[in-house]
Amino acid sequence: MLSLPLCSHAASDEAAAATLVTSLKRGAPATTAYTEIRFVNLLDTPLRLSGTLEFTADGSLRKQVQTPYAETTSIAGGQVTIERRGKPARRFALKRAPELAGFLESFIAVLSGDAPRLQQSYTLQSSGDARSWQLRLTPKDRALAKHVANVEIDGRANEPRCFRIQEADGDLSVLLVDALAAAKLIEPITREALVTLCRAAP
Amino acid sequence: MSRTARAGALLAWLGALALLLWYVTANLEVGTDLRSFMPPPSTAEQRLLLDEIGEGPGSRLLLLAIRGDEPDTLAGISQRLAAALRGDAQFLRVLNGESDLSAIGAELLPYRYLLSPTLDTQRFDAESLRGELIQRVEDLGSPAAAWLKPLLPRDPTLETLKLAESWAPAKEPARYADVWFDAKTTYALLLIETRAPGFDPQAQRAALDALQRNFTQAAAGSPAQLEVSGPGAFTVSVSETTSAEANRIGMLDSIGFMALLLFAYRRVSTVLLGALPLVSGGLAGTAALALLFGGAHGITLAFGFTLIGVAQDYPIHLFSHLRPASSPVAVARHLWPTLVTGIASTGIAYLAFFASGVTGLEQLAVFTVVGLATAGATTRYALAPLLSGEQRDAALSRPIARLWRRLERLPRPGWLAPLLAVLALAVIGFGPGAFWENNLAALTPVPAPLLERDAALRAELGAPDVRYLLVIEAPDPQGVLRASEQLDPQLAALRERGALGGYELPSRWLPSLETQRARQVRLPDDSSLRAMLQTAQSGLPFKADTFAPFLEEVAAARALTPLTVEAFSDGPLGLRLKAMLLAREGHAIGLVGLVGVNDTAALVELAAHAATPAYLLDLKHASETLVAAYRVRVLWSLSVASLLLIGVVWIALRRRERVLRVLVPMAVTTLLILAVLRGCGISLSLFHLIALILAAGLGLDYALFFEQVEEDEMEQRRTLHAVLVCSVSTFLVFALLAASSLPVLRAIGTTVTLGVLFNFVLALLIARKPSAVADGVHRHAG
């Protein structure tokens, strides 16, 4: 496993991580296929969803679940709207879903290569090399830390491939994007297997 | 009287006034409730308005907008402000859009299946449960998982959310960051219900202060501004503008009045002493109210002080008649019969108001009678002895002498009064516009921009209508709740048709006992529910014992005693229910708020239907009929008062031509005032009527003094001086009021100003004895 030695200077580490984030900038709007695996305490087996993620220039995000059911989540202006066919739309404030807010903030900042924005909310740590790297985000804000333990992002070159949101209550959400979205997953899916997949060499 | 004796008497008088003032401040409670100024209700509509609900629940709503910062900051302020206000007992309900589950309260959670309408239409079975559970799996895969997760084990059907949604306002505004915003996300919106009625300026002022204080705290460090609208805010703004303007005008009036008296009598001590009878009258009148009624209505005091303004003329008559040859006491004794005729006739006339049956008018009668009598008596017995003998003689003034001669030459045509009366009656009969102004609010109007803002905020917030209301009456609260449940589908149909935007029923908060029991019966027993849950859960990824808390709570719900009105009222949402469900001795009343009324006719039709357990209350109509009923009482009192007045003047003057000379100017003046007002298209209000009474009282005094002149030319000049000072000072005071921007002050000002003018001129032309004329003119012309 690749990781920087613990004794390394936080400042230089932070700077390296920031440089990495800056290199990830890609133009908006962007659309990517994704597969999400959610490990929820209430459930025996993880949930597996796939669909597309759309990220627009004004910072709003559209998450469309295609399998196993259809559902569209739009996040814009601090408001989350979840629509399912035949059901009234459910709306709530982004603030009420801090896990989502945390993920969204990291996701958008990473896709726009906006290191300062990311540094506002998270302490950054990076490891690996340019071909295969890991970025670990730890919430600075205590309110966010109550819900999100950390966000780990794995990628290659200037392409993030895997977002892992570790929630404070033990639930885990793994988002595989781009090339990894179509990766074959062997049942039963385990957390460990996903980490291996995310960090696997090309 | 010696100088020291006079000083002693003055001190004693001032001491007595101080005592009165102390008594009044200690014992007088000034009421602001309009109801004590209204006649007893005669229709069901009026009774509701007066006895039960004040001006309706719509009048207790305040609409708030917070603007001037980033939407995220505004949302934060809205949340902090709402949280602070929810802890304040002055506010029954604070809504800002947060569907806060804690608002339901832990006490009510076990009752959720009894309170929520779900079980009325849905069966509790394995199939429906499975449908819910499938959705919960999807929820866990969605971003909503974050806040639904903690709820699921005890409430997999999300009944709590359904309940919270059913308690949300009928028509909700847009949201941003969980709180209400306008459609363009420029300002955050809140809807607040005060405990105080909308028409109570003092209580509303306190509520607004609390609001502002909490806002300042919630918005610390932000440039955000709070805007408050709604009937209560208008009441405060109107009453404060009115009193500010009245005070400003009062200040100017006092300065002008003092200057005029100084000019007329050239002595500071005279002017200062001259104020004492009026002050004594006012204090004595107020003390009488404290003694007899224990308090007074604010309007009584305002009207009362206007009416006893006529007492300021009493010392003026005394001052103008002073002369070196006789002592002030002798002068006062000489004037006394004329003064007493004026005071007694006005006072006895006011007794008519005492029999009106309206508390406010009775208070007004007591206040004015006591006030005028005291002012008259103190002028005669306290003021006169205080004056020193060395006074200026008004009769020696050259301008007065010249004016007297010119006036003496004026004709006194007998045809004038009938002609003017006929002309006036014609104008009164054919004047444009409505004769009466029934809308009291038109006299204290809310500025148009404020009303526009209010309409905009009301539309954004979907706040209930302030005019229409459905009212349910039943023998007991449960009857109201049953009727309310019966109304629900009928109103839902109207909403479907677009006749109204929404409605708020008491049964939406607390269903009747029957409904709760019916829902309870539909809850499955523990073993059936376990079986259902097992079937429902099969094939779904939920862990086996996830829903154990749910099983426990449903079992507990089956054994609950349904919530009574009393039990619910003690709970966190109790105040809300109490505002809609009024339990009274022997009966109960339910109020159904209507939102966005588009089709009044449809509501009238619904209410008229025999099967509808409610009737439509038009608050505007009810208050207008009340005003009209009130006016009828005032007019009756006035007619009786006029008869009493004629009787007293007749007894005092005895001869028919003398009585006519005194009463005709006053009567014609009243007609002329009415003609001018009607000719200008002004609709008459209660304030005009009160001002007419004052004008008549002034006219009576002028006419009495002009009629009562002696053969002595010097004495005639003194009378002229007195009436001139009286009328110029009154004219000055009320002309300033007439120039006010506020209709209520303008109504009083215009009426009295016209009254002074007409009364003075007509008293000159009609009240004086014709016999004195020719001689006088020839003597001085030659």
HADDOCK unambig.tbl for C-alpha pairs under 7 A between the chains (distance, minus, plus):
assign (segid A and resid 38 and name CA) (segid B and resid 141 and name CA) 6.90 0.50 0.50
assign (segid A and resid 42 and name CA) (segid B and resid 542 and name CA) 5.95 0.50 0.50
assign (segid A and resid 42 and name CA) (segid B and resid 543 and name CA) 5.96 0.50 0.50
assign (segid A and resid 42 and name CA) (segid B and resid 546 and name CA) 6.49 0.50 0.50
assign (segid A and resid 43 and name CA) (segid B and resid 541 and name CA) 5.21 0.50 0.50
assign (segid A and resid 43 and name CA) (segid B and resid 542 and name CA) 4.38 0.50 0.50
assign (segid A and resid 43 and name CA) (segid B and resid 543 and name CA) 5.22 0.50 0.50
assign (segid A and resid 44 and name CA) (segid B and resid 541 and name CA) 5.38 0.50 0.50
assign (segid A and resid 44 and name CA) (segid B and resid 542 and name CA) 5.93 0.50 0.50
assign (segid A and resid 44 and name CA) (segid B and resid 543 and name CA) 5.31 0.50 0.50
assign (segid A and resid 45 and name CA) (segid B and resid 541 and name CA) 5.80 0.50 0.50
assign (segid A and resid 47 and name CA) (segid B and resid 141 and name CA) 6.61 0.50 0.50
assign (segid A and resid 78 and name CA) (segid B and resid 176 and name CA) 6.44 0.50 0.50
assign (segid A and resid 78 and name CA) (segid B and resid 177 and name CA) 5.15 0.50 0.50
assign (segid A and resid 79 and name CA) (segid B and resid 176 and name CA) 6.02 0.50 0.50
assign (segid A and resid 79 and name CA) (segid B and resid 177 and name CA) 5.68 0.50 0.50
assign (segid A and resid 92 and name CA) (segid B and resid 178 and name CA) 5.95 0.50 0.50
assign (segid A and resid 93 and name CA) (segid B and resid 176 and name CA) 6.92 0.50 0.50
assign (segid A and resid 93 and name CA) (segid B and resid 177 and name CA) 4.46 0.50 0.50
assign (segid A and resid 93 and name CA) (segid B and resid 178 and name CA) 4.50 0.50 0.50
assign (segid A and resid 94 and name CA) (segid B and resid 177 and name CA) 6.53 0.50 0.50
assign (segid A and resid 95 and name CA) (segid B and resid 177 and name CA) 6.79 0.50 0.50
assign (segid A and resid 96 and name CA) (segid B and resid 147 and name CA) 6.54 0.50 0.50
assign (segid A and resid 97 and name CA) (segid B and resid 143 and name CA) 6.79 0.50 0.50
assign (segid A and resid 97 and name CA) (segid B and resid 144 and name CA) 6.68 0.50 0.50
assign (segid A and resid 97 and name CA) (segid B and resid 146 and name CA) 5.19 0.50 0.50
assign (segid A and resid 97 and name CA) (segid B and resid 147 and name CA) 6.30 0.50 0.50
assign (segid A and resid 99 and name CA) (segid B and resid 146 and name CA) 6.71 0.50 0.50
assign (segid A and resid 100 and name CA) (segid B and resid 143 and name CA) 6.09 0.50 0.50
